[in-house]
Each structure stands twice: as structure tokens, then as C-alpha cells.
Amino acid sequence: MKISTRFFAMLRTFGHLWTDLPILLRLLKAWKQGNYRGLSVRTIASIAVSILYILSPVDAIPDFIPGIGLIDDAAILALLLHSLAQDLAAFRLWEQNRHGV
């Protein structure tokens, strides 16, 4: 795969952050409130580990480095959202059915 192709694939992945992140937050809120129980233990563990890494002051690339310090956190978040694609789709369907959309 050429470098330019990889670069644009990475941009698309990061672009999904802005659409999938709000869905993930709604999913977590619904799960926490007990309204949505469609998550496996693996999914919950993946979310917990990702959040711990993002919030941890110990990173592969320290957050205080200007310009690149948050790249590893964004990559972890992008990887999490990519791995949860089926869970997010199931939650979207659950939301639509619940709200009659």
C-alpha cells in the first residue's frame, strides 16, 4: 500500500471519531443507567482499558509534547471505535427502535 493511500485511510479512520464518539458516549450512558445491556464483557473491558490508557499520565508519546503528544491517545480511541463497530451499529438500531425513528 502506498504511503498516500495509508495516509488517507488514517484520515478516514480519524474522521469516524467525530461521528462515532457521540454514539459511544450515548451507549455508555444507556449502559450505566441500565437501559442498554447489549454489551459483552470483552466490549466493556476494551472500553475500560482504552479509557484508562487515555486518562493515564504514562503514555507511549507523552501528552505534554506539543503537536504530537495526543496522537497515541487518538489512535487508541480510533482503534477502540473501529473494534466496536458492530456494537455501535447494534446500539444505533436499539436507539432507533426505542425512539421509533
Order of alpha helices (4+ residues) and beta strands (2+ residues): alpha-alpha-alpha-alpha
